[in-house]
């Protein structure tokens, strides 16, 4: 009875210490000044210049029928043999699409999305409040960022000025200007919903501004502007089940647009620096290994890459590049992507919980190289019970199609409901490293497990979906 009374008193004391903080009661609601009967709130003057710099883009692409282009198709015997069926064979057709673009210079340079003009045989531009059409020429494209630059032969055009998207904040009022559904010039209003959105799977380089401004098909390549009429982004995509707007839209930030457009106009192509590492975020399981720091964890290193030559190692944590703080893997990937080949960079890394500095020169990234790849987060488990592995022989390498540059032990089976299965291992995985021990065969594997028995250990695993780190405790 006494214990019960004590607990009740103790709980009462805890509850008494907690207090919900409240805002003052509303005492006034402010309305538009109704005494000025000839005045209304409007952003018209703020955005009118920007609307003159957003154009409609229509494209034509000839889709060829493979059969029609076969020499037999024009053979008289072929036509006579098939008779009326010959006329029913599908002919070449013209595919048309609509989008938007933004004039960025008075002499006719226009930025749009790459997917708006990709593969087009003809690009036609229509200026605001005009029906006159201009044939555009393609200046350059960058599929990795989904940006492209086209040009029309006209001078003294109104053009848009760029805002610094690094200064944009969640809650800022913005407007989307474009040509949704081909209905003509349209302006919609909303706010910035989120910043630095990545991992959407739309582009190779993602650092999107998210907005609830209505963005619909045809808005692609159009402008996202602030209340001054300055460009903060190029509208590029929406998330929608129906294809229409549900308030989740994405725009490429103006700082990225500025960098890409400047290179495309100058060189007609984009050259990106190449570091040569596979990377992942610092998962909850890895946080203790890196003193709680942010950054990008190195999980693989390309052969003959700048990273390999400079001595970077698996599980180094890259925290800074040229003094710029790196928040996560996407941040590193996007920043390296803004630098040109042969640029010298200084990396600050954390290795075995000690800070080091490495200087290297970036190489050129080509289509067969990826400047970064992001791994999935792993689970933590107490041991590896339920896991069976084998040394990789040449026969196994051929059977499982394991690349020659991947070494380790092959996971041949994982018991159902075992700690190994719960940790995330699957048959066909290749375990290549445990902490600082490179795994070449089952003896290495056993020795590494014995060395780190009872300790938290990072295990580097090659899977059919890429490289990942599994942390086992």
C-alpha positions in Angstrom: 0.0 0.0 0.0 2.8 2.3 0.9 4.6 1.6 -2.4 1.4 2.4 -4.4 1.1 5.8 -2.6 4.7 6.6 -3.3 4.4 5.9 -7.0 1.3 8.0 -7.2 3.0 10.9 -5.5 6.1 10.5 -7.8 3.9 10.4 -10.9 2.0 13.4 -9.8 5.3 15.3 -9.3 6.3 14.4 -12.9 3.0 15.6 -14.4 3.1 18.8 -12.4 6.4 19.7 -14.0 5.1 19.4 -17.5 3.3 22.4 -19.0 2.0 22.9 -22.5 3.1 26.3 -23.9 0.3 28.2 -25.7 0.3 31.2 -28.1 -1.7 34.3 -27.0 -5.4 34.3 -28.0 -6.2 35.9 -31.3 -7.6 39.4 -30.6 -7.6 40.8 -34.2 -8.1 39.6 -37.7 -6.6 41.7 -40.5 -8.6 42.1 -43.7 -7.8 44.0 -46.9 -8.5 47.7 -46.5 -12.1 47.8 -47.7 -12.1 51.6 -47.4 -10.1 51.6 -50.6 -12.8 50.2 -52.9 -10.6 50.5 -56.0 -7.7 48.5 -54.6 -7.0 44.8 -54.6 -4.0 42.6 -53.5 -2.1 41.4 -56.6 1.2 40.1 -57.7 0.6 41.2 -61.3 3.3 43.8 -61.4 5.8 41.5 -59.7 5.5 38.7 -62.3 4.4 40.4 -65.5 8.0 40.7 -66.9 8.8 37.1 -66.1 5.7 35.9 -67.9 7.0 37.5 -71.1 10.1 35.4 -70.9 8.4 32.0 -70.8 7.7 30.4 -74.1 5.7 27.4 -75.5 7.6 24.6 -77.1 6.1 22.1 -79.5 8.2 19.2 -80.9 7.8 16.7 -83.7 9.4 13.3 -83.8 9.0 10.9 -86.7 8.3 7.4 -85.4 9.3 4.9 -88.2 7.7 1.5 -88.7 10.4 -1.1 -89.1 8.4 -3.1 -91.6 7.7 -0.2 -93.8 11.4 0.6 -94.1 12.2 -3.0 -95.2 13.0 -3.2 -98.9 10.3 -5.9 -99.4 7.6 -3.3 -98.3 7.9 -1.6 -101.7 8.1 -4.7 -103.7 5.1 -4.9 -106.1 4.8 -8.7 -105.6 4.7 -8.1 -101.8 1.9 -5.5 -102.3 -0.1 -7.8 -104.6 0.3 -10.8 -102.3 -1.1 -9.0 -99.3 -3.8 -7.2 -101.2 -6.0 -5.0 -99.0 -4.0 -6.0 -95.9 -1.1 -4.1 -97.4 -2.9 -0.8 -96.8 -3.6 -1.7 -93.2 0.1 -2.0 -92.3 1.0 0.9 -89.9 2.9 3.7 -91.7 5.4 6.1 -90.3 3.8 8.5 -87.9 4.6 11.9 -86.4 4.6 12.1 -82.6 3.9 15.6 -81.2 4.5 16.9 -77.7 4.2 20.2 -75.8 6.3 21.8 -73.2 7.7 25.1 -71.9 10.9 27.0 -72.0 12.5 30.1 -70.4 14.3 32.8 -72.3 17.7 33.5 -70.6 19.2 36.0 -73.0 18.0 38.8 -75.3 19.6 37.0 -78.3 17.4 34.0 -78.2 18.9 31.4 -75.8 16.2 29.3 -74.1 16.5 26.7 -71.4 14.1 23.8 -71.1 14.0 20.2 -69.9 15.9 17.7 -71.9 12.9 15.4 -71.9 10.9 18.1 -73.6 13.1 18.1 -76.7 14.8 14.7 -76.5 14.9 13.0 -79.9 12.9 15.7 -81.6 13.2 16.2 -85.4 11.7 19.6 -85.2 11.5 22.1 -82.3 9.0 25.1 -82.7 8.9 28.0 -80.2 5.9 30.3 -79.8 6.4 33.6 -77.8 3.9 34.8 -75.3 0.9 36.7 -76.8 1.9 35.7 -80.3 1.0 33.1 -82.8 4.2 33.4 -84.8 6.3 30.3 -84.7 10.1 30.1 -84.7 12.1 27.1 -85.6 14.7 26.4 -82.8 18.1 24.9 -83.1 19.5 22.7 -80.4 22.5 24.2 -78.6 23.2 21.3 -76.2 21.7 18.8 -73.8 22.5 17.4 -70.4 20.4 14.3 -69.7 22.0 13.8 -66.3 20.4 17.0 -65.0 17.4 16.9 -67.5 18.3 20.3 -68.9 18.8 21.5 -72.5 19.4 24.8 -74.3 17.8 25.7 -77.6 18.0 29.0 -79.6 15.7 31.0 -81.9 16.9 33.6 -84.4 15.5 36.7 -82.9 17.0 39.7 -81.0 15.9 42.0 -78.3 13.8 39.4 -76.5 12.7 39.8 -72.9 14.6 37.5 -70.6 14.4 36.3 -67.1 16.9 37.2 -64.3 18.1 34.4 -61.9 17.6 34.3 -58.2 20.2 32.6 -56.0 18.4 29.4 -55.1 20.7 28.8 -52.2 18.8 31.6 -50.4 15.4 30.1 -51.0 13.5 29.0 -47.8 10.6 26.7 -47.1 7.5 28.8 -47.0 8.6 31.3 -49.7 5.8 32.2 -52.1 6.5 31.1 -55.7 4.8 31.0 -59.0 4.9 28.5 -61.8 4.7 29.8 -65.4 4.2 27.4 -68.3 1.8 25.8 -70.8 -0.1 23.0 -69.0 -2.1 20.7 -71.2 -1.4 23.0 -74.1 -4.0 25.5 -72.9 -1.6 28.4 -73.3 0.3 30.7 -70.9 -0.7 30.0 -67.3 0.5 31.2 -63.9 -0.1 29.2 -60.7 0.8 30.1 -57.1 2.1 28.2 -54.1 5.0 27.9 -51.7 8.4 26.2 -51.4 7.5 22.9 -49.6 11.0 21.5 -49.2 14.6 21.9 -50.2 17.4 19.7 -51.4 15.1 16.8 -52.3 17.1 13.9 -53.8 16.6 10.1 -54.3 13.5 10.7 -56.3 14.9 8.7 -59.2 14.1 11.3 -61.9 17.7 12.5 -62.8 21.2 11.4 -62.1 21.9 14.7 -60.4 19.1 15.7 -58.0 18.8 18.6 -55.7 15.2 19.6 -56.2 13.1 22.4 -54.8 9.7 20.9 -53.9 6.6 23.0 -54.3 2.9 22.7 -54.0 2.4 25.1 -56.9 0.2 23.5 -59.6 2.5 21.9 -62.1 0.9 19.8 -64.8 1.9 18.1 -68.1 3.2 20.9 -70.4 4.7 22.9 -67.5 7.9 21.0 -67.9 10.7 23.4 -68.7 8.8 26.4 -67.5 9.8 28.9 -64.8 9.4 28.8 -61.0 9.8 32.4 -59.9 9.7 34.3 -56.6 7.6 37.3 -55.8 10.2 39.6 -57.5 9.8 37.7 -60.8 13.3 36.1 -60.4 13.9 32.6 -61.5 14.4 30.1 -58.6 14.0 26.9 -60.6 13.0 25.1 -63.8 9.9 23.0 -63.3 10.7 19.4 -64.3 8.4 16.8 -62.7 5.5 15.9 -60.4 4.5 13.0 -58.3 1.0 11.9 -59.3 -1.0 8.8 -59.6 -3.4 10.3 -62.2 -0.9 12.4 -64.2 -2.4 15.6 -62.9 -1.3 17.9 -60.1 -1.7 16.8 -56.5 0.6 19.4 -54.9 4.0 17.6 -55.1 6.1 19.2 -57.8 9.9 19.5 -58.3 12.0 22.2 -59.9 15.7 22.2 -60.7 17.3 25.0 -58.6 18.5 28.1 -60.5 22.1 27.7 -59.3 22.3 24.3 -61.0 20.5 25.6 -64.0 23.0 28.5 -64.3 26.0 26.3 -64.2 24.7 23.8 -66.8 23.3 26.5 -69.1 26.6 28.4 -69.1 28.6 25.3 -70.0 26.1 24.3 -72.7 26.2 27.7 -74.4 29.9 27.9 -74.2 30.9 24.3 -75.1 27.7 22.6 -76.3 28.2 19.8 -73.8 28.8 19.2 -70.1 32.0 17.8 -68.7 31.8 16.6 -65.1 34.6 15.7 -62.7 35.0 12.0 -61.8 36.1 10.9 -58.3 35.6 7.2 -58.8 33.9 6.1 -55.6 30.7 4.4 -54.6 29.1 6.0 -51.6 26.3 5.8 -49.1 24.8 7.9 -46.4 25.7 7.6 -42.7 23.0 5.2 -41.5 22.0 5.0 -37.9 24.1 1.8 -37.6 27.2 3.6 -38.8 26.8 6.8 -36.8 28.9 5.7 -33.9 31.7 4.6 -36.2 32.0 8.2 -37.4 31.7 10.2 -34.2 28.2 11.2 -35.2 29.5 13.3 -38.1 27.7 13.8 -41.4 29.2 13.0 -44.8 29.4 10.3 -47.5 30.7 6.9 -46.7 33.0 5.3 -49.3 31.8 1.8 -50.0 33.7 1.0 -53.3 36.6 2.5 -55.3 36.9 2.2 -59.1 40.1 0.8 -60.5 42.6 3.4 -61.8 40.3 6.2 -60.5 41.5 9.4 -58.9 40.2 8.1 -55.5 42.3 4.9 -55.9 45.4 6.7 -56.9 45.1 9.2 -54.0 44.7 6.4 -51.4 41.1 6.6 -50.4 39.9 3.5 -48.7 36.6 1.8 -48.2 34.7 3.2 -45.2 36.5 6.5 -45.3 33.9 9.2 -44.4 34.2 12.3 -46.7 33.1 15.2 -44.6 34.4 18.2 -46.7 35.4 19.0 -50.3 37.4 22.2 -50.8 36.1 23.4 -47.4 32.5 22.8 -48.3 30.7 20.6 -45.7 29.3 17.4 -47.2 25.9 16.4 -45.6 25.3 13.1 -47.4 26.0 11.0 -50.5 23.8 13.1 -52.7 25.5 16.3 -51.6 28.9 14.9 -52.5 27.7 13.6 -55.9 26.1 16.9 -56.8 29.1 19.0 -55.8 31.6 16.8 -57.6 29.3 17.0 -60.6 29.7 20.8 -60.7 33.4 20.6 -61.0 35.3 20.1 -64.3 37.8 17.4 -65.1 41.4 18.1 -63.9 40.1 20.2 -61.1 42.3 19.8 -58.0 40.2 19.1 -54.9 41.0 18.7 -51.2 39.0 16.1 -49.3 38.6 16.0 -45.5 38.0 12.5 -44.4 37.5 10.5 -41.2 39.4 7.2 -41.1 39.3 5.1 -38.0 37.8 8.1 -36.2 40.8 10.3 -37.1 40.6 13.2 -39.5 42.9 13.3 -42.5 43.3 15.4 -45.6 43.7 14.1 -49.2 44.4 16.1 -52.3 43.6 14.7 -55.7 42.8 15.8 -59.3 39.5 14.8 -60.8 39.3 12.8 -64.0 36.6 13.1 -66.7 33.3 11.3 -66.1 32.0 9.4 -69.0 28.7 7.5 -69.5 30.2 4.3 -68.2 31.3 5.8 -64.9 29.2 6.9 -62.0 30.5 9.6 -59.7 28.5 8.2 -56.8 26.1 5.4 -56.0 23.9 5.4 -52.9 23.5 2.2 -50.9 20.6 1.1 -48.9 20.5 1.3 -45.1 21.3 -2.0 -43.3 20.0 -3.6 -40.1 22.1 -4.5 -37.1 22.2 -8.0 -35.7 24.1 -9.9 -33.0 25.9 -12.5 -35.2 25.9 -14.2 -38.6 24.1 -17.5 -37.7 22.3 -19.0 -40.6 24.8 -17.8 -43.2 26.7 -20.2 -45.5 29.6 -19.0 -47.7 32.0 -20.5 -50.3 35.3 -19.4 -51.8 34.7 -17.9 -55.3 36.1 -20.3 -57.9 36.2 -19.6 -61.6 33.2 -21.9 -62.1 31.2 -20.1 -59.4 32.2 -16.8 -61.0 30.8 -17.9 -64.3 27.7 -19.5 -62.8 26.8 -16.4 -60.8 28.2 -13.9 -63.4 30.5 -12.3 -60.8 32.7 -9.6 -62.4 36.4 -10.4 -62.4 37.2 -7.3 -60.3 34.9 -8.4 -57.4 36.5 -10.8 -54.9 35.3 -12.3 -51.7 33.2 -15.2 -50.5 29.8 -16.1 -52.1 26.7 -16.4 -49.9 25.3 -19.7 -51.0 22.4 -19.9 -48.5 20.7 -17.9 -45.8 18.4 -19.8 -43.3 14.9 -18.5 -42.9 14.2 -16.3 -39.9 17.9 -16.4 -39.0 19.9 -13.4 -37.8 21.7 -13.4 -41.1 18.5 -13.1 -43.0 17.2 -10.3 -40.8 20.5 -8.5 -41.2 19.8 -8.3 -44.9 22.0 -11.0 -46.5 20.7 -12.9 -49.5 22.0 -15.9 -51.5 24.2 -14.6 -54.3 25.7 -11.8 -52.3 29.5 -11.4 -52.2 31.1 -10.5 -48.9 34.3 -8.7 -49.9 35.5 -7.0 -46.7 34.9 -7.1 -42.9 36.2 -3.9 -41.2 39.8 -3.5 -42.5 40.2 -7.2 -43.6 39.9 -7.9 -47.3 38.1 -11.2 -47.8 39.6 -13.5 -50.5 38.4 -16.9 -49.3 36.5 -18.7 -46.5 39.7 -18.7 -44.3 39.8 -14.9 -44.4 36.1 -14.8 -43.7 36.4 -17.0 -40.6 39.5 -15.2 -39.3 37.8 -11.8 -39.6 34.7 -13.0 -37.8 36.9 -14.4 -35.0 38.9 -11.2 -34.8 35.8 -9.1 -34.4 33.7 -11.6 -32.4 31.4 -9.8 -30.0 32.2 -6.4 -31.6 30.3 -4.2 -34.0 31.6 -4.8 -37.5 31.0 -3.3 -40.9 30.6 -5.8 -43.7 31.0 -4.7 -47.4 28.6 -6.7 -49.6 28.1 -6.8 -53.4 24.5 -7.5 -54.3 22.7 -7.7 -57.6 21.4 -4.2 -56.9 24.8 -2.7 -56.1 27.1 -2.3 -53.1 25.9 -1.9 -49.5 27.3 -1.9 -46.0 25.7 -4.2 -43.4 26.5 -3.5 -39.8 26.5 -6.5 -37.4 26.6 -6.1 -33.7 
